[in-house]
């Protein structure tokens, strides 16, 4: 997912998937800091990876990758 917002500060990108972590710029907004932590745990349990980077056009680029498994 890419957005056109302010992005995620470099210092917070590694911690954005930690439970209850909220960047200083988002602490006044609603939320508990659990959403991305839950995503990361589910993706990890399925052997995938998650990322949070700066989007080329500004904003955040947050996503995940899972391998395709053939039956």
Residue pairs with C-beta under 8 A, 6 or more apart in sequence:
1 60
1 61
1 62
1 63
2 55
2 57
2 59
2 60
2 61
3 55
3 59
3 60
4 55
4 57
4 58
4 59
5 59
5 60
6 25
6 59
7 54
7 55
7 58
7 59
7 60
8 16
8 23
8 52
8 54
8 60
8 62
9 23
9 24
9 25
10 54
12 21
12 23
13 52
13 53
15 21
16 23
16 36
16 52
16 62
17 36
17 37
17 39
17 40
17 50
17 52
18 33
18 37
19 33
19 34
19 37
20 32
20 33
20 34
20 37
21 33
21 37
22 31
22 33
36 50
36 52
36 62
39 50
39 64
40 50
43 49
43 50
43 64
43 66
44 50
46 66
47 66
47 67
48 64
48 65
48 66
48 67
49 64
49 65
50 62
50 63
50 64
51 61
51 62
51 63
51 64
52 60
52 61
52 62
53 60
53 61
53 62
54 60
54 61
55 61
